[in-house]
């Protein structure tokens, strides 16, 4: 057995497969002066290359029916493989693979075929090999790969290829495509024994029903006995579709009594469909029964049909969440073929409508809908704009953490390269506002790259400094600001927020007293006055009053300036409170200052 396995898998034999395990060393060729051989046979032997097999296989008769799947397997097959030589090894592997397919052992056949192709890549161009590979793939339920293998031009009208292609397409949910294969497949199907014919006929009938052609399905199902559970499920569905729901329901009930778990699930689904068709089952109750059925049965065409019915009922009831839930599951887990594009477009439109301010959907619920079904969002700029609008609404409502989560997904899953720069600043700022400066640092540091512009690097450094400041890492925050043109203003804002008056007056940059003072400039002067007063520096406070009296004349903050620059002992406490309130809110540090202030 082990020797045969080596013959099956090895690209070339290192020793004759049927050689005895103990072979005497060859006698030296003394006539030519050769040295006696010292290697043990089978080790360090030259590798033999198998001759090409693709052309030989292409010249063989084409497989067009079930009789083509014949080859020696079992112990006899292993013996043939073990005794094979390099010149016939591929042929014996081929015959062995054919026998495995004939026995329905797809996984083993696939392994043999892959070994064959590893020795001869040209086999992938040969129609018989592609047919065998496609059939083996179908036997292990890898239908999409199988259809690809069976799509060669030489197999387009091959009855055997059509029959297996029909089975794969039917199981994959491509009912219309499966039905188109039926006429071509008939010779191969009819050439089989009744038991071997059954899976193909059932697949054809199921595809015809799904494609809206129940009448031919009923005709094909006459080949099965009246007690056949699988046939009765399909008969029941076809009868419901042809306008006989009562007769169809009876067939489904009979199938449920005699069939296994899968048959019972199919029958239950058919009964629900019959109830909806006759209006004897309310949509709300149907949804409950469908959900219960899906809870107990996952995967395959049963769950796909359940989800398709749920989606249809949700659309009719204008139930947005149910619509998104069913549609998203179909797109995530099933291959819905040509229906995918219109289904996705409809779901995207529904999701976009729910996220608009005038949709009537509460903002937290809208955010939850997007988060749960974010993979449905449009790609590219349209999808980016959708999430940015939603994040902006959340930020305006002070729901900073929710906004940060949305944009964090955008940052890690959708944004690429330099696009991560501005988005990382936005995400980090929202994390800071949400009281999570540690996550803000992660957002900045995990998106570091050398391709950012200098302006973007500076923006990221500003937000990083604010996050460090909020974490209490003051020295690190100050170091992060090194080299920034507005470093002094940001440092002054940080010192102001923590009432570090001495450091504040050192960092605070005062404007020129000439001309009109902007609100940030007024704030810088008034804050300086407060700091001087708190430090008891009346001489500097008096100098400040002298320098800026004319500049504040006529400004809304003129009275606050007058109060805050008086001698400390002469100011009424109530007047001080009013003056502090009158200091303009605009930070001299700009947006960074506003972020520091809002997060304090």
C-alpha positions as CSV (number, residue, x, y, z in Angstrom):
1,X,0.0,0.0,0.0
2,X,2.8,2.4,0.9
3,X,4.6,1.7,-2.3
4,X,1.4,2.4,-4.3
5,X,0.9,5.7,-2.4
6,X,4.4,6.8,-3.4
7,X,3.6,5.9,-7.0
8,X,0.4,8.0,-6.9
9,X,1.9,11.1,-5.4
10,X,5.5,11.3,-6.5
11,X,6.4,13.4,-9.5
12,X,8.9,10.7,-10.4
13,X,10.0,7.5,-8.8
14,X,13.4,7.4,-7.0
15,X,13.4,3.6,-7.3
16,X,11.3,1.2,-9.2
17,X,8.0,1.0,-7.2
18,X,7.9,-2.8,-7.3
19,X,11.5,-3.3,-6.4
20,X,12.3,-5.5,-3.4
21,X,13.3,-3.5,-0.3
22,X,16.8,-5.2,-0.2
23,X,18.7,-5.0,-3.4
24,X,22.4,-5.9,-3.8
25,X,24.6,-3.0,-4.8
26,X,25.4,-3.1,-8.6
27,X,28.6,-4.6,-9.7
28,X,31.2,-2.1,-10.8
29,X,31.6,-1.5,-14.5
30,X,35.3,-2.5,-14.5
31,X,35.4,-2.4,-18.2
32,X,35.1,1.3,-18.1
33,X,37.0,1.9,-14.9
34,X,33.9,3.0,-13.0
35,X,34.2,2.9,-9.2
36,X,31.9,0.5,-7.4
37,X,28.6,2.0,-6.4
38,X,28.2,2.7,-2.7
39,X,24.7,4.4,-2.5
40,X,21.7,2.5,-1.2
41,X,19.2,2.0,-3.9
42,X,16.4,4.6,-3.8
43,X,18.5,7.3,-2.1
44,X,20.3,10.0,-4.0
45,X,19.0,8.4,-7.2
46,X,18.4,10.7,-10.2
47,X,14.8,11.9,-10.5
48,X,13.0,10.5,-13.5
49,X,10.8,13.0,-15.4
50,X,7.3,11.7,-16.5
51,X,6.7,12.0,-20.2
52,X,3.9,14.4,-21.2
53,X,0.4,13.0,-21.0
54,X,-1.8,15.9,-22.2
55,X,-1.6,15.1,-25.9
56,X,-2.2,11.4,-25.2
57,X,-5.3,12.2,-23.1
58,X,-6.6,14.6,-25.7
59,X,-6.5,11.8,-28.4
60,X,-8.6,9.5,-26.2
61,X,-12.4,9.1,-26.9
62,X,-14.3,11.9,-25.2
63,X,-16.5,11.0,-22.1
64,X,-20.1,11.7,-23.0
65,X,-22.0,9.6,-20.5
66,X,-21.9,7.6,-17.3
67,X,-20.1,4.7,-18.9
68,X,-17.0,6.9,-19.2
69,X,-16.4,6.8,-15.5
70,X,-14.8,3.5,-15.3
71,X,-11.4,2.5,-14.0
72,X,-9.7,0.0,-11.7
73,X,-9.8,1.0,-8.0
74,X,-9.5,-0.8,-4.7
75,X,-6.6,-3.2,-4.2
76,X,-6.3,-4.0,-7.9
77,X,-6.0,-0.3,-8.7
78,X,-3.4,0.2,-6.0
79,X,-1.4,-2.7,-7.4
80,X,-1.5,-1.2,-10.9
81,X,-0.2,2.1,-9.5
82,X,2.5,0.3,-7.6
83,X,3.7,-1.5,-10.6
84,X,3.6,1.6,-12.9
85,X,6.6,2.8,-14.8
86,X,7.2,6.5,-15.7
87,X,5.9,6.0,-19.2
88,X,2.5,4.7,-18.1
89,X,2.1,6.2,-14.6
90,X,-0.1,9.1,-15.7
91,X,-2.4,6.8,-17.7
92,X,-2.9,4.6,-14.7
93,X,-3.5,7.6,-12.4
94,X,-6.1,8.7,-15.0
95,X,-7.9,5.4,-15.0
96,X,-7.8,5.3,-11.2
97,X,-9.4,8.8,-11.0
98,X,-12.1,7.8,-13.5
99,X,-13.0,4.8,-11.2
100,X,-13.1,7.0,-8.1
101,X,-15.5,9.4,-9.9
102,X,-17.7,6.5,-11.0
103,X,-17.9,5.5,-7.3
104,X,-18.8,9.1,-6.2
105,X,-15.5,9.6,-4.4
106,X,-14.9,13.1,-5.5
107,X,-12.4,14.2,-2.9
108,X,-10.1,11.3,-3.7
109,X,-10.5,11.8,-7.4
110,X,-9.7,15.4,-7.1
111,X,-6.4,14.6,-5.2
112,X,-5.3,12.2,-8.0
113,X,-6.1,14.8,-10.7
114,X,-4.2,17.5,-8.9
115,X,-1.1,15.2,-8.7
116,X,-1.4,14.5,-12.4
117,X,-1.6,18.2,-13.2
118,X,1.4,19.0,-11.0
119,X,3.4,16.8,-13.3
120,X,1.9,18.1,-16.5
121,X,0.4,21.6,-16.5
122,X,-0.9,21.2,-20.0
123,X,-3.6,18.9,-18.7
124,X,-5.5,22.0,-17.7
125,X,-6.0,22.6,-21.5
126,X,-7.5,19.2,-22.2
127,X,-11.3,18.8,-22.3
128,X,-11.5,15.3,-20.7
129,X,-9.3,16.4,-17.8
130,X,-11.4,19.5,-17.3
131,X,-14.6,17.4,-17.4
132,X,-13.2,15.0,-14.8
133,X,-12.0,17.8,-12.6
134,X,-15.4,19.6,-12.9
135,X,-17.3,16.4,-11.9
136,X,-15.0,15.8,-8.9
137,X,-15.5,19.4,-7.7
138,X,-19.3,18.9,-7.9
139,X,-19.1,15.8,-5.9
140,X,-17.4,17.8,-3.1
141,X,-19.9,20.7,-3.6
142,X,-17.4,23.2,-4.9
143,X,-19.9,24.3,-7.5
144,X,-18.5,27.6,-8.6
145,X,-15.1,26.1,-9.4
146,X,-16.8,23.2,-11.1
147,X,-18.8,25.5,-13.4
148,X,-15.6,27.3,-14.3
149,X,-13.8,24.0,-15.1
150,X,-16.8,22.8,-17.2
151,X,-17.0,26.1,-19.2
152,X,-14.4,25.1,-21.9
153,X,-15.7,25.5,-25.4
154,X,-15.1,21.8,-26.1
155,X,-17.6,20.9,-23.3
156,X,-20.3,23.4,-24.3
157,X,-22.4,20.7,-26.0
158,X,-21.0,17.6,-24.3
159,X,-24.1,15.8,-22.8
160,X,-22.1,14.6,-19.7
161,X,-20.7,18.1,-19.1
162,X,-24.2,19.6,-19.5
163,X,-25.7,17.2,-17.0
164,X,-23.1,17.9,-14.3
165,X,-23.1,21.7,-15.1
166,X,-26.9,21.6,-14.6
167,X,-26.5,20.0,-11.2
168,X,-23.9,22.6,-10.1
169,X,-25.9,25.6,-11.4
170,X,-29.1,24.3,-9.7
171,X,-27.4,23.8,-6.4
172,X,-25.8,27.3,-6.7
173,X,-29.2,28.9,-7.2
174,X,-28.7,29.8,-10.9
175,X,-32.0,28.3,-11.9
176,X,-32.4,29.8,-15.3
177,X,-28.9,28.8,-16.3
178,X,-29.4,25.3,-15.0
179,X,-32.7,24.9,-17.0
180,X,-30.8,25.9,-20.2
181,X,-28.6,22.9,-19.8
182,X,-31.4,20.4,-19.7
183,X,-31.9,19.7,-23.5
184,X,-28.1,19.2,-23.9
185,X,-28.0,16.9,-20.8
186,X,-30.8,14.6,-21.8
187,X,-28.8,11.9,-23.6
188,X,-26.4,11.6,-20.6
189,X,-29.2,11.6,-18.1
190,X,-31.4,9.1,-20.0
191,X,-28.3,6.8,-20.5
192,X,-28.0,6.2,-16.8
193,X,-29.7,3.6,-14.7
194,X,-32.8,4.8,-12.8
195,X,-31.0,5.2,-9.5
196,X,-28.1,7.1,-11.0
197,X,-30.5,9.3,-13.0
198,X,-32.4,10.5,-10.0
199,X,-30.0,13.3,-8.7
200,X,-30.0,14.9,-12.2
201,X,-33.7,14.7,-12.7
202,X,-34.4,16.2,-9.2
203,X,-31.9,19.0,-9.9
204,X,-33.6,19.7,-13.2
205,X,-37.0,19.7,-11.6
206,X,-36.0,22.0,-8.8
207,X,-34.3,24.4,-11.1
208,X,-37.4,24.5,-13.4
209,X,-39.6,25.4,-10.4
210,X,-37.2,28.1,-9.2
211,X,-37.1,29.4,-12.8
212,X,-40.9,29.7,-12.9
213,X,-41.5,26.6,-15.1
214,X,-43.3,24.2,-12.8
215,X,-45.2,22.3,-15.6
216,X,-42.2,20.6,-17.1
217,X,-41.0,19.8,-13.5
218,X,-44.2,17.9,-12.8
219,X,-43.7,15.9,-16.0
220,X,-40.2,15.0,-15.1
221,X,-41.2,14.0,-11.5
222,X,-43.5,11.3,-12.9
223,X,-40.4,9.2,-13.1
224,X,-40.4,8.8,-9.3
225,X,-42.7,6.8,-7.2
226,X,-45.7,8.3,-5.4
227,X,-44.0,7.7,-2.0
228,X,-40.7,9.4,-2.9
229,X,-40.2,12.1,-0.3
230,X,-37.8,14.3,-2.3
231,X,-40.0,14.1,-5.3
232,X,-43.1,15.0,-3.2
233,X,-41.4,18.1,-1.9
234,X,-40.8,19.3,-5.5
235,X,-44.3,18.1,-6.6
236,X,-45.8,20.1,-3.8
237,X,-43.9,23.3,-4.7
238,X,-44.8,22.8,-8.4
239,X,-48.5,22.3,-7.6
240,X,-48.6,25.5,-5.5
241,X,-46.9,27.3,-8.4
242,X,-49.4,26.0,-10.9
243,X,-52.4,27.1,-8.9
244,X,-53.2,24.0,-6.8
245,X,-52.1,25.1,-3.3
246,X,-54.3,22.5,-1.5
247,X,-52.9,19.6,-3.5
248,X,-49.4,21.0,-3.1
249,X,-49.8,21.4,0.6
250,X,-50.9,17.7,0.9
251,X,-47.8,16.6,-1.0
252,X,-45.6,18.7,1.3
253,X,-47.2,17.2,4.4
254,X,-46.7,13.7,3.0
255,X,-43.0,14.5,2.4
256,X,-42.5,15.8,5.9
257,X,-43.9,12.5,7.3
258,X,-41.5,10.3,5.5
259,X,-38.4,12.4,4.8
260,X,-35.3,13.2,6.9
261,X,-34.4,16.5,8.4
262,X,-33.6,18.3,5.1
263,X,-36.8,17.0,3.5
264,X,-38.8,18.2,6.6
265,X,-37.2,21.7,6.3
266,X,-38.0,21.8,2.6
267,X,-41.5,20.7,3.2
268,X,-42.0,23.3,6.0
269,X,-40.7,26.0,3.7
270,X,-43.0,24.9,0.9
271,X,-46.0,24.9,3.3
272,X,-45.2,28.5,4.3
273,X,-45.1,29.4,0.6
274,X,-48.4,27.7,0.0
275,X,-50.0,29.6,2.9
276,X,-48.8,32.9,1.5
277,X,-50.0,32.0,-1.9
278,X,-53.5,31.2,-0.6
279,X,-53.5,34.2,1.8
280,X,-54.3,31.7,4.6
281,X,-51.1,32.7,6.4
282,X,-50.6,36.3,7.4
283,X,-47.2,37.8,6.4
284,X,-46.4,38.6,10.1
285,X,-47.0,34.9,11.0
286,X,-45.1,33.8,8.0
287,X,-42.1,35.9,9.0
288,X,-42.2,34.2,12.5
289,X,-42.3,30.8,11.0
290,X,-39.5,31.6,8.5
291,X,-37.3,32.9,11.3
292,X,-37.9,29.7,13.3
293,X,-37.1,27.6,10.3
294,X,-33.9,29.5,9.6
295,X,-32.9,29.2,13.3
296,X,-33.0,25.4,12.9
297,X,-31.5,25.1,9.4
298,X,-28.5,27.0,8.1
299,X,-26.9,27.0,4.7
300,X,-27.8,25.8,1.3
301,X,-30.8,26.6,-0.9
302,X,-33.2,26.2,2.0
303,X,-31.8,29.2,3.9
304,X,-31.4,31.1,0.7
305,X,-35.1,30.7,-0.2
306,X,-36.0,31.6,3.4
307,X,-34.1,34.8,3.1
308,X,-35.5,35.7,-0.3
309,X,-39.0,35.3,1.0
310,X,-38.2,37.4,4.1
311,X,-36.7,40.1,1.9
312,X,-39.9,40.2,-0.3
313,X,-42.2,40.4,2.8
314,X,-40.0,43.1,4.4
315,X,-40.1,45.1,1.2
316,X,-43.9,44.8,1.0
317,X,-44.3,45.8,4.7
318,X,-41.7,48.7,4.3
319,X,-39.8,47.2,7.3
320,X,-36.4,48.7,6.8
321,X,-34.5,46.8,9.4
322,X,-35.9,43.4,8.3
323,X,-35.2,44.4,4.7
324,X,-31.6,45.1,5.5
325,X,-31.1,42.1,7.6
326,X,-32.4,39.6,5.0
327,X,-30.7,41.4,2.1
328,X,-27.4,41.6,3.8
329,X,-27.4,37.9,4.7
330,X,-28.1,37.0,1.1
331,X,-25.3,39.1,-0.2
332,X,-22.9,38.1,2.5
333,X,-23.4,34.3,2.4
334,X,-25.0,33.3,-0.9
335,X,-24.3,33.6,-4.5
336,X,-27.5,35.2,-5.9
337,X,-26.1,35.6,-9.5
338,X,-27.7,38.3,-11.7
339,X,-30.0,39.4,-8.8
340,X,-27.0,40.6,-6.8
341,X,-26.6,44.0,-8.5
342,X,-30.2,45.2,-8.4
343,X,-30.6,43.8,-4.9
344,X,-27.6,45.6,-3.6
345,X,-28.7,48.9,-5.3
346,X,-32.1,48.6,-3.6
347,X,-30.6,48.0,-0.2
348,X,-28.1,50.8,-0.6
349,X,-30.9,53.2,-1.5
350,X,-32.9,52.1,1.5
351,X,-29.9,52.5,3.8
352,X,-29.1,56.0,2.4
353,X,-32.7,57.1,2.8
354,X,-32.7,56.0,6.5
355,X,-29.5,58.0,7.2
356,X,-30.9,61.3,6.0
357,X,-31.9,63.9,8.7
358,X,-35.6,64.0,7.4
359,X,-36.0,60.2,7.3
360,X,-37.8,60.1,10.7
361,X,-35.3,57.4,11.9
362,X,-33.8,58.5,15.3
363,X,-30.2,59.4,15.0
364,X,-28.9,56.7,17.4
365,X,-30.9,54.1,15.5
366,X,-29.7,55.4,12.1
367,X,-26.1,55.1,13.4
368,X,-26.9,51.5,14.5
369,X,-28.3,50.6,11.1
370,X,-25.2,51.9,9.3
371,X,-22.9,50.0,11.8
372,X,-24.8,46.7,11.4
373,X,-25.0,46.9,7.6
374,X,-21.9,49.0,6.8
375,X,-20.7,46.6,4.1
376,X,-23.8,47.6,2.1
377,X,-22.6,51.2,1.9
378,X,-21.7,52.3,-1.7
379,X,-18.0,52.1,-2.6
380,X,-15.9,55.1,-3.3
381,X,-16.7,58.8,-2.8
382,X,-20.5,58.2,-2.4
383,X,-20.0,55.8,0.5
384,X,-17.4,58.0,2.1
385,X,-19.7,61.0,1.9
386,X,-22.6,59.0,3.5
387,X,-20.6,58.0,6.5
388,X,-19.1,61.5,6.9
389,X,-22.5,63.1,6.9
390,X,-23.7,60.6,9.5
391,X,-20.6,61.2,11.7
392,X,-21.2,64.9,11.4
393,X,-24.7,64.6,12.7
394,X,-23.5,62.5,15.6
395,X,-20.9,65.0,16.4
396,X,-23.4,67.9,16.3
397,X,-25.5,65.9,18.8
398,X,-22.4,65.4,21.0
399,X,-22.4,61.7,20.4
400,X,-18.7,61.8,19.9
401,X,-18.0,58.1,20.7
402,X,-20.5,56.9,18.1
403,X,-19.1,59.2,15.5
404,X,-15.5,58.1,16.3
405,X,-16.5,54.4,15.9
406,X,-18.0,55.1,12.5
407,X,-15.0,57.0,11.2
408,X,-12.6,54.5,12.8
409,X,-14.1,51.8,10.6
410,X,-13.8,54.2,7.6
411,X,-10.1,54.8,8.6
412,X,-9.1,51.2,8.9
413,X,-11.3,49.5,6.3
414,X,-11.9,52.0,3.5
415,X,-9.3,54.8,3.5
416,X,-6.0,54.2,1.8
417,X,-2.6,55.8,1.8
418,X,-2.7,59.6,2.1
419,X,-6.5,59.6,2.5
420,X,-5.9,58.3,6.0
421,X,-4.2,61.5,7.0
422,X,-7.1,63.9,7.4
423,X,-9.4,61.1,8.5
424,X,-7.0,60.1,11.2
425,X,-7.1,63.7,12.6
426,X,-10.9,63.7,12.6
427,X,-11.1,60.3,14.3
428,X,-8.5,61.3,16.9
429,X,-10.3,64.5,17.6
430,X,-13.6,62.7,18.1
431,X,-11.9,60.2,20.5
432,X,-10.5,63.2,22.5
433,X,-13.9,64.8,22.7
434,X,-15.4,61.4,23.8
435,X,-12.9,61.3,26.7
436,X,-10.8,58.5,25.1
437,X,-7.4,60.1,24.4
438,X,-5.7,56.7,24.4
439,X,-7.7,55.7,21.3
440,X,-6.8,59.0,19.8
441,X,-3.1,58.2,20.1
442,X,-3.8,54.8,18.5
443,X,-5.6,56.4,15.6
444,X,-2.6,58.7,14.9
445,X,0.2,56.2,15.5
446,X,-1.4,53.3,13.6
447,X,-1.7,55.4,10.5
448,X,1.8,56.8,10.3
449,X,3.3,56.9,6.9
450,X,6.0,58.9,5.1
451,X,3.8,60.2,2.2
452,X,1.9,62.8,4.2
453,X,2.4,66.4,3.3
454,X,4.1,68.7,5.8
455,X,0.8,70.4,6.6
456,X,-0.8,67.1,7.3
457,X,2.1,66.0,9.5
458,X,1.6,69.2,11.5
459,X,-2.1,68.6,11.9
460,X,-1.5,65.1,13.2
461,X,1.2,66.4,15.6
462,X,-1.3,69.0,17.0
463,X,-3.9,66.3,17.8
464,X,-1.3,63.9,19.2
465,X,-0.1,66.7,21.6
466,X,-3.7,67.3,22.8
467,X,-4.2,63.6,23.4
468,X,-0.9,63.4,25.4
469,X,-2.0,66.4,27.3
470,X,-5.3,64.8,28.2
471,X,-3.5,61.7,29.4
472,X,-1.4,63.9,31.7
473,X,1.8,63.4,29.8
474,X,2.6,67.1,29.7
475,X,6.3,66.9,28.8
476,X,5.5,64.5,25.9
477,X,2.8,66.9,24.8
478,X,5.1,69.8,24.8
479,X,7.7,67.8,22.9
480,X,5.2,66.8,20.2
481,X,4.7,70.5,19.5
482,X,8.3,71.1,18.7
483,X,8.8,72.7,15.3
484,X,5.1,73.7,14.8
485,X,4.5,77.3,13.8
486,X,1.7,77.7,16.4
487,X,3.4,75.8,19.1
488,X,3.5,78.7,21.5
489,X,-0.2,79.4,21.1
490,X,-1.1,75.7,21.7
491,X,1.2,75.5,24.7
492,X,-0.3,78.6,26.1
493,X,-3.8,77.2,25.7
494,X,-2.8,74.0,27.6
495,X,-1.3,76.1,30.4
496,X,-4.4,78.3,30.6
497,X,-6.7,75.2,30.9
498,X,-4.7,73.9,33.9
499,X,-4.2,77.4,35.4
500,X,-0.4,77.2,35.2
501,X,-0.2,81.0,35.2
502,X,3.6,81.3,35.3
503,X,4.1,79.1,32.2
504,X,1.1,80.7,30.5
505,X,2.5,84.3,30.5
506,X,5.7,82.9,29.1
507,X,4.1,81.1,26.2
508,X,1.2,83.5,25.5
509,X,1.9,85.6,22.4
510,X,0.3,89.1,22.6
511,X,-0.9,90.9,19.5
512,X,0.3,94.3,18.3
513,X,-1.8,97.1,20.0
514,X,-2.5,98.9,16.7
515,X,-5.5,98.3,14.5
516,X,-8.6,96.3,15.2
517,X,-8.2,93.3,17.6
518,X,-9.8,90.0,16.5
519,X,-11.6,88.0,19.1
520,X,-8.7,85.5,19.5
521,X,-6.4,88.5,20.0
522,X,-8.7,90.0,22.6
523,X,-8.8,86.7,24.4
524,X,-5.0,86.6,24.5
525,X,-4.8,90.0,26.1
526,X,-7.6,89.4,28.6
527,X,-6.1,86.0,29.6
528,X,-2.8,87.7,30.1
529,X,-4.4,90.2,32.4
530,X,-6.0,87.4,34.5
531,X,-2.6,85.6,34.7
532,X,-0.8,88.7,35.8
533,X,-3.5,89.4,38.5
534,X,-3.2,85.8,39.7
535,X,0.6,86.1,39.9
536,X,0.3,89.5,41.7
537,X,2.4,91.2,39.0
538,X,0.6,94.6,39.2
539,X,3.4,96.4,37.4
540,X,3.1,94.2,34.3
541,X,-0.7,94.4,34.6
542,X,-0.5,98.2,34.6
543,X,1.8,98.1,31.6
544,X,-0.7,95.9,29.8
545,X,-3.5,98.3,30.6
546,X,-1.5,101.2,29.2
547,X,-0.5,99.4,26.1
548,X,-4.0,98.1,25.0
549,X,-6.5,100.7,26.4
550,X,-6.9,102.4,23.0
551,X,-7.1,99.1,21.1
552,X,-10.1,97.9,23.3
553,X,-12.0,101.2,23.0
554,X,-15.3,100.5,21.4
555,X,-15.0,96.7,21.5
556,X,-17.7,94.5,23.2
557,X,-15.0,93.3,25.6
558,X,-13.8,96.9,26.5
559,X,-15.5,96.8,30.0
560,X,-14.0,93.4,30.7
561,X,-10.6,94.8,29.8
562,X,-11.1,97.7,32.1
563,X,-12.1,95.5,35.0
564,X,-9.4,92.9,34.6
565,X,-6.6,95.4,34.3
566,X,-7.4,97.4,37.4
567,X,-5.3,97.2,40.5
568,X,-6.1,93.8,42.2
569,X,-7.4,95.1,45.5
570,X,-9.8,97.5,43.9
571,X,-11.9,95.1,41.9
572,X,-15.4,94.0,43.0
573,X,-15.6,90.1,43.0
574,X,-19.0,90.2,41.1
575,X,-17.4,92.5,38.5
576,X,-14.5,90.0,38.1
577,X,-17.0,87.2,37.4
578,X,-18.8,89.2,34.8
579,X,-15.5,90.2,33.2
580,X,-14.3,86.6,33.0
581,X,-17.5,85.6,31.3
582,X,-17.0,88.3,28.8
583,X,-13.7,87.0,27.6
584,X,-14.2,85.9,23.9
585,X,-14.5,82.1,23.5
586,X,-12.4,82.1,20.3
587,X,-9.1,80.5,21.2
588,X,-5.8,82.1,20.1
589,X,-4.7,78.6,19.3
590,X,-7.5,78.2,16.7
591,X,-9.2,74.8,16.2
592,X,-6.6,73.1,18.3
593,X,-7.4,75.4,21.2
594,X,-11.1,74.8,20.7
595,X,-10.3,71.0,20.9
596,X,-8.3,71.5,24.1
597,X,-11.1,73.6,25.6
598,X,-13.9,71.3,24.6
599,X,-12.2,68.3,26.0
600,X,-11.2,69.9,29.3
